[in-house]
């Protein structure tokens, strides 16, 4: 395999999250044929959250239509502010017991993005085929054949799995044991909450305009941000994301099967959190749904790309913790590099195997480093006394390796 040209190059994308749709948009922008599939029933999904787009923003913009640059601002959790213009394009780590800003890390041009808004925007003008759950792959001289749970199959030149932390595509490329994520010893709660108008205004006024991150000296981490503001004049319509982690010290936190909200509120009451965290946790409605989550990582292990016919991107390729804010940034970097590789194949600059091998090398080497760095950051994040020696103190939120910018310049 390796003679794919403009005439018959067809990319199959498994996963229509932001990174998968960004790949699709980048391929479309460059006239490369693709088909994109997702296991969800429809574009709207029940779960969504926010993430910070920092150093990867030029790569994302390079993949999207040029006229969409201004629309990225509308995908922000708060589309009514511009943190870059107000000088708030930074991460501040607050002491959860006092609300004092302890550490600040600039992220020039950073935007806090609502994942659902970005996914819906990126899915525009591309034909995502939903309710397509991958089961297995086959290969022949012409490429790869993707088989789905509904009994259908599709043939393409190359398949890229962008199907998340629990990637089925990864399991198609590696033995089960090698493809299974590792579980870290921290409780995790990630959910969306709504409040009364008065409570919402109070919380919004008390948090950082980009994203609010606090660590209590007891070892408890809370990330708090507005997630959506459908009506600026109706604060009761706003939603907030609460992302919380702490070391597992008892069987209830380890099992995480019941009383999730009750346990979170008990932790905050016991430790004595400052405002607005105290109100944000205390006033969560009792009927708020908190699904069972676990903090998992997957450090890349080189996979067999079957002569360039199959590969991975995003969380499927490197599942990392969020305490250094690198998951989305690396996913969009993957998307950009993959599209560049396909452009090389389409133009005849290199053969498919050569292009995918080079892509895999970049993703695996960068992913191995960042998964480990982010894992280390997670442990430091829950150890207040040692936080000053953590990776984020020496690296900030910069990429772990030199990366070429979208315009070809090199930098970190």
C-alpha positions as CSV (number, residue, x, y, z in Angstrom):
1,X,0.0,0.0,0.0
2,X,1.4,3.4,-0.7
3,X,0.3,4.6,-4.2
4,X,-2.8,6.5,-3.1
5,X,-3.1,9.7,-5.2
6,X,-5.6,12.5,-5.7
7,X,-7.7,10.2,-7.8
8,X,-8.6,7.6,-5.2
9,X,-7.6,8.9,-1.7
10,X,-10.5,8.5,0.6
11,X,-10.1,9.2,4.3
12,X,-12.5,7.5,6.8
13,X,-12.9,9.4,10.1
14,X,-14.2,7.5,13.2
15,X,-15.5,10.1,15.7
16,X,-17.3,13.4,15.1
17,X,-16.1,15.3,18.1
18,X,-14.4,18.7,17.7
19,X,-11.0,17.1,16.5
20,X,-12.7,14.6,14.2
21,X,-14.8,17.4,12.6
22,X,-11.8,19.6,12.4
23,X,-10.0,16.9,10.4
24,X,-13.0,16.7,8.1
25,X,-13.1,20.4,7.6
26,X,-9.4,20.5,6.9
27,X,-9.7,17.7,4.3
28,X,-12.7,19.5,2.7
29,X,-10.8,22.7,2.6
30,X,-8.0,21.0,0.7
31,X,-10.2,19.0,-1.7
32,X,-9.5,15.6,-0.2
33,X,-12.4,13.1,-0.1
34,X,-13.6,11.8,3.3
35,X,-16.4,10.2,5.1
36,X,-17.0,10.8,8.8
37,X,-18.9,8.5,11.3
38,X,-20.0,8.8,14.9
39,X,-21.5,6.3,17.4
40,X,-23.9,9.0,18.8
41,X,-27.5,8.9,17.7
42,X,-27.3,12.6,16.6
43,X,-25.2,15.7,16.7
44,X,-26.6,16.7,20.0
45,X,-25.2,14.7,22.9
46,X,-26.2,14.7,26.5
47,X,-22.7,15.4,28.0
48,X,-20.6,18.4,27.1
49,X,-18.1,20.6,28.8
50,X,-15.6,23.4,28.2
51,X,-11.9,23.4,27.3
52,X,-9.2,26.0,26.9
53,X,-7.8,26.5,23.4
54,X,-4.4,28.1,23.7
55,X,-1.3,27.3,21.6
56,X,-3.4,25.1,19.2
57,X,-5.6,27.9,18.1
58,X,-3.6,28.6,14.9
59,X,-3.8,24.9,13.9
60,X,-7.6,24.8,14.4
61,X,-8.1,28.0,12.4
62,X,-5.9,26.7,9.6
63,X,-8.3,23.7,9.3
64,X,-11.5,25.7,9.3
65,X,-12.9,27.9,6.5
66,X,-11.2,31.3,6.6
67,X,-14.5,33.1,7.1
68,X,-15.1,31.1,10.4
69,X,-12.3,32.8,12.3
70,X,-14.7,35.3,14.0
71,X,-17.2,32.5,14.7
72,X,-14.8,30.9,17.1
73,X,-15.5,33.7,19.5
74,X,-19.2,32.7,19.5
75,X,-18.3,29.2,20.6
76,X,-16.9,30.6,23.9
77,X,-18.6,29.8,27.1
78,X,-19.2,33.5,27.5
79,X,-19.5,34.9,24.0
80,X,-19.9,38.4,25.3
81,X,-16.3,38.9,26.5
82,X,-12.9,38.9,24.8
83,X,-10.3,37.9,27.4
84,X,-7.5,38.8,25.1
85,X,-8.7,42.4,24.8
86,X,-9.3,42.7,28.5
87,X,-6.0,41.2,29.4
88,X,-7.5,38.1,31.0
89,X,-6.1,35.6,28.6
90,X,-4.3,33.8,31.5
91,X,-4.8,31.0,33.9
92,X,-4.8,32.0,37.6
93,X,-4.5,29.3,40.2
94,X,-6.4,30.3,43.3
95,X,-6.1,29.1,46.9
96,X,-9.5,27.5,47.5
97,X,-9.5,28.4,51.2
98,X,-8.9,32.1,50.6
99,X,-9.6,32.9,46.9
100,X,-6.2,34.5,46.7
101,X,-4.5,34.2,43.4
102,X,-1.3,32.2,44.0
103,X,0.1,31.6,40.5
104,X,-0.6,33.1,37.1
105,X,0.3,31.7,33.7
106,X,-0.3,33.8,30.5
107,X,-1.9,32.1,27.6
108,X,-1.9,34.7,24.8
109,X,-5.2,34.6,22.8
110,X,-6.7,31.8,24.9
111,X,-10.4,31.1,24.5
112,X,-12.6,29.0,26.8
113,X,-14.7,27.0,24.4
114,X,-18.0,25.3,24.8
115,X,-17.4,21.8,23.3
116,X,-21.0,21.4,22.1
117,X,-21.0,24.8,20.2
118,X,-17.6,24.0,18.6
119,X,-18.7,20.5,17.6
120,X,-21.9,21.8,16.1
121,X,-20.1,24.5,14.2
122,X,-17.4,22.2,12.9
123,X,-20.1,19.6,11.8
124,X,-21.7,22.2,9.5
125,X,-21.4,21.5,5.8
126,X,-20.1,18.0,6.3
127,X,-22.2,14.9,6.2
128,X,-21.7,13.1,9.5
129,X,-23.2,9.6,9.5
130,X,-24.5,9.1,13.0
131,X,-25.4,5.9,14.9
132,X,-22.4,4.1,13.5
133,X,-20.6,2.1,16.1
134,X,-17.3,0.6,15.0
135,X,-16.8,-3.1,15.6
136,X,-13.7,-4.1,13.6
137,X,-11.4,-3.4,10.6
138,X,-10.2,-5.4,7.7
139,X,-7.4,-4.6,5.2
140,X,-6.6,-5.3,1.6
141,X,-4.4,-3.9,-1.1
142,X,-6.8,-1.0,-1.7
143,X,-7.0,0.2,1.9
144,X,-9.2,-0.6,4.9
145,X,-12.7,-1.8,5.4
146,X,-14.6,-0.4,8.4
147,X,-17.3,-2.6,9.9
148,X,-20.1,-1.2,12.0
149,X,-22.5,-2.7,14.6
150,X,-25.5,-2.2,12.3
151,X,-24.0,-4.7,9.8
152,X,-22.8,-2.1,7.3
153,X,-19.3,-1.6,6.1
154,X,-17.3,1.1,4.3
155,X,-14.1,0.9,2.3
156,X,-11.5,3.7,2.3
157,X,-7.8,4.3,1.7
158,X,-7.0,5.2,5.3
159,X,-8.9,5.3,8.6
160,X,-8.2,7.7,11.5
161,X,-9.8,7.0,14.9
162,X,-10.7,10.1,16.8
163,X,-13.2,8.3,19.0
164,X,-12.1,9.4,22.4
165,X,-10.5,8.1,25.6
166,X,-12.2,4.7,25.4
167,X,-11.5,4.3,21.7
168,X,-12.7,1.2,19.9
169,X,-10.4,2.1,17.0
170,X,-7.5,1.8,19.4
171,X,-8.6,-1.7,20.4
172,X,-8.6,-2.6,16.7
173,X,-5.0,-1.6,16.4
174,X,-3.6,-3.0,19.7
175,X,-4.2,-6.0,22.0
176,X,-6.8,-5.3,24.6
177,X,-4.4,-5.1,27.5
178,X,-2.2,-2.6,25.6
179,X,-5.2,-0.5,24.5
180,X,-6.8,-0.2,28.0
181,X,-6.4,3.1,29.9
182,X,-4.8,3.2,33.3
183,X,-6.9,4.4,36.3
184,X,-5.4,7.1,38.6
185,X,-6.2,7.2,42.3
186,X,-8.3,10.3,42.3
187,X,-12.0,10.8,42.6
188,X,-13.5,12.7,39.6
189,X,-16.8,14.6,39.3
190,X,-17.6,16.5,36.1
191,X,-21.1,17.8,35.6
192,X,-23.3,20.8,34.7
193,X,-25.3,22.8,37.3
194,X,-27.9,25.5,37.1
195,X,-28.8,28.1,39.8
196,X,-31.3,30.8,40.6
197,X,-30.8,34.1,38.9
198,X,-29.3,35.6,42.1
199,X,-27.0,32.7,42.7
200,X,-25.8,32.6,39.1
201,X,-25.0,36.3,39.1
202,X,-23.0,35.9,42.3
203,X,-21.0,33.0,41.1
204,X,-20.3,34.5,37.7
205,X,-19.1,37.7,39.3
206,X,-16.7,35.8,41.5
207,X,-14.9,33.7,38.9
208,X,-12.2,34.4,36.5
209,X,-13.6,35.5,33.1
210,X,-11.6,32.8,31.2
211,X,-11.8,29.8,33.6
212,X,-11.6,29.6,37.4
213,X,-9.2,27.1,38.9
214,X,-8.8,26.6,42.6
215,X,-6.8,24.2,44.7
216,X,-7.6,23.8,48.4
217,X,-4.5,23.2,50.6
218,X,-6.3,20.0,51.7
219,X,-5.6,18.6,48.2
220,X,-9.0,19.2,46.6
221,X,-9.2,20.7,43.0
222,X,-12.2,22.6,41.6
223,X,-12.5,24.0,38.1
224,X,-15.5,26.3,37.8
225,X,-16.7,28.0,34.7
226,X,-19.8,29.3,33.1
227,X,-20.7,26.8,30.3
228,X,-23.5,28.5,28.4
229,X,-25.3,31.8,28.5
230,X,-28.3,31.4,26.2
231,X,-29.9,34.6,27.4
232,X,-27.7,37.3,28.9
233,X,-30.7,38.9,30.7
234,X,-31.9,35.6,32.3
235,X,-29.1,34.3,34.6
236,X,-31.4,31.4,35.6
237,X,-30.9,30.1,32.1
238,X,-27.1,30.0,32.4
239,X,-25.3,26.7,33.1
240,X,-22.0,26.2,34.9
241,X,-19.5,23.3,34.6
242,X,-18.0,22.0,37.8
243,X,-14.9,19.7,37.5
244,X,-13.6,18.4,40.8
245,X,-10.9,15.9,41.8
246,X,-9.4,14.8,45.1
247,X,-7.2,11.9,46.2
248,X,-9.2,8.7,46.9
249,X,-8.9,7.9,50.6
250,X,-12.0,5.7,51.2
251,X,-14.0,3.0,49.6
252,X,-17.0,5.3,48.8
253,X,-14.8,7.6,46.7
254,X,-13.1,4.5,45.1
255,X,-16.4,2.9,44.1
256,X,-18.1,6.3,43.2
257,X,-21.4,4.4,42.9
258,X,-23.7,6.5,45.0
259,X,-24.2,9.8,46.8
260,X,-21.9,11.7,44.5
261,X,-23.3,15.1,45.1
262,X,-23.7,14.5,48.8
263,X,-20.0,13.5,49.1
264,X,-18.8,16.5,47.1
265,X,-20.8,18.9,49.3
266,X,-19.4,17.2,52.4
267,X,-15.8,17.6,51.2
268,X,-16.3,21.3,50.6
269,X,-18.1,21.9,53.9
270,X,-15.5,19.9,55.8
271,X,-12.5,21.8,54.3
272,X,-13.9,25.3,54.4
273,X,-13.9,26.7,50.9
274,X,-13.9,30.4,50.1
275,X,-16.5,32.1,47.9
276,X,-17.7,31.7,45.2
277,X,-16.8,28.0,45.5
278,X,-18.8,27.6,48.7
279,X,-22.0,28.9,47.2
280,X,-21.4,27.1,43.9
281,X,-21.2,23.7,45.6
282,X,-23.7,24.3,48.4
283,X,-26.4,25.5,46.1
284,X,-26.2,22.8,43.5
285,X,-29.8,21.5,43.1
286,X,-30.3,18.1,44.7
287,X,-31.7,16.6,41.5
288,X,-28.5,17.5,39.5
289,X,-27.2,14.5,37.6
290,X,-23.6,13.5,38.3
291,X,-22.6,10.5,36.3
292,X,-19.9,8.0,37.4
293,X,-16.5,9.1,36.2
294,X,-13.0,7.8,36.6
295,X,-9.7,9.6,36.0
296,X,-7.9,7.7,33.3
297,X,-4.9,8.1,31.1
298,X,-3.5,6.2,28.1
299,X,0.2,6.7,27.3
300,X,0.7,5.9,23.6
301,X,2.1,2.6,22.6
302,X,3.2,2.4,19.0
303,X,0.4,0.8,17.0
304,X,0.5,-1.2,13.8
305,X,-0.8,1.2,11.1
306,X,-1.1,-1.6,8.6
307,X,1.0,0.0,5.9
308,X,-0.5,3.5,6.5
309,X,-4.1,2.3,6.4
310,X,-5.1,3.1,10.0
311,X,-4.1,5.5,12.7
312,X,-5.3,7.5,15.8
313,X,-5.7,11.1,16.8
314,X,-6.8,13.1,19.9
315,X,-7.8,11.3,23.1
316,X,-7.8,8.0,21.2
317,X,-4.0,8.5,20.6
318,X,-3.1,10.0,24.0
319,X,-5.5,10.2,26.9
320,X,-4.2,12.7,29.3
321,X,-5.5,14.3,32.5
322,X,-6.7,17.9,32.3
323,X,-4.7,19.5,35.1
324,X,-2.2,21.1,32.6
325,X,-4.9,21.8,30.0
326,X,-3.3,20.0,27.1
327,X,-5.9,17.5,25.8
328,X,-7.7,19.7,23.3
329,X,-4.5,21.5,22.3
330,X,-2.8,18.2,21.4
331,X,-5.9,16.9,19.6
332,X,-6.1,20.0,17.3
333,X,-2.3,19.7,16.7
334,X,-2.9,16.0,15.7
335,X,-5.7,17.1,13.3
336,X,-3.5,19.6,11.6
337,X,-0.6,17.3,11.2
338,X,-2.8,14.5,9.9
339,X,-4.3,16.8,7.2
340,X,-0.9,17.9,6.2
341,X,0.1,14.3,5.8
342,X,-2.9,13.6,3.6
343,X,-2.0,16.7,1.5
344,X,1.4,15.2,0.9
345,X,-0.1,11.9,-0.2
346,X,-2.6,13.6,-2.5
347,X,0.1,15.7,-4.1
348,X,2.3,12.7,-4.7
349,X,5.0,14.2,-2.4
350,X,5.2,10.9,-0.5
351,X,3.5,7.5,-0.3
352,X,0.7,6.8,2.2
353,X,2.8,4.6,4.5
354,X,5.6,7.1,4.6
355,X,3.2,9.9,5.4
356,X,1.3,8.0,8.1
357,X,4.5,6.7,9.6
358,X,5.8,10.2,10.0
359,X,2.4,11.3,11.5
360,X,2.4,8.4,13.9
361,X,5.9,9.2,15.1
362,X,5.0,12.8,15.9
363,X,1.8,11.8,17.7
364,X,3.3,9.0,19.7
365,X,6.4,10.8,20.8
366,X,4.6,14.0,21.7
367,X,1.8,12.1,23.3
368,X,4.1,10.0,25.4
369,X,5.7,13.1,26.8
370,X,2.6,15.0,27.5
371,X,0.6,12.1,29.1
372,X,3.5,11.6,31.5
373,X,3.8,15.4,32.2
374,X,0.1,15.8,32.8
375,X,0.0,12.7,35.0
376,X,2.8,14.2,37.1
377,X,0.9,17.5,37.2
378,X,-2.2,15.7,38.5
379,X,-0.3,14.4,41.5
380,X,1.3,17.7,42.2
381,X,-2.0,19.5,41.9
382,X,-3.3,17.5,44.9
383,X,-0.2,18.3,47.0
384,X,-0.3,21.9,47.8
385,X,3.1,22.0,49.6
386,X,4.9,20.7,46.5
387,X,2.9,22.5,43.8
388,X,5.6,25.0,43.2
389,X,7.8,22.2,41.9
390,X,5.2,21.0,39.4
391,X,5.5,21.0,35.6
392,X,3.0,23.9,35.2
393,X,5.3,26.1,37.3
394,X,8.2,25.5,34.9
395,X,6.4,25.0,31.6
396,X,3.1,26.9,32.1
397,X,0.6,25.6,29.5
398,X,3.1,25.6,26.6
399,X,3.4,22.4,24.5
400,X,5.9,19.8,25.7
401,X,7.8,19.8,22.5
402,X,8.8,22.2,19.8
403,X,5.9,22.5,17.3
404,X,5.8,24.2,14.0
405,X,3.1,26.9,13.9
406,X,0.5,26.8,11.2
407,X,2.5,29.3,9.1
408,X,5.6,27.1,9.3
409,X,7.5,28.9,12.1
410,X,8.9,26.9,14.9
411,X,8.3,27.6,18.5
412,X,6.8,26.5,21.8
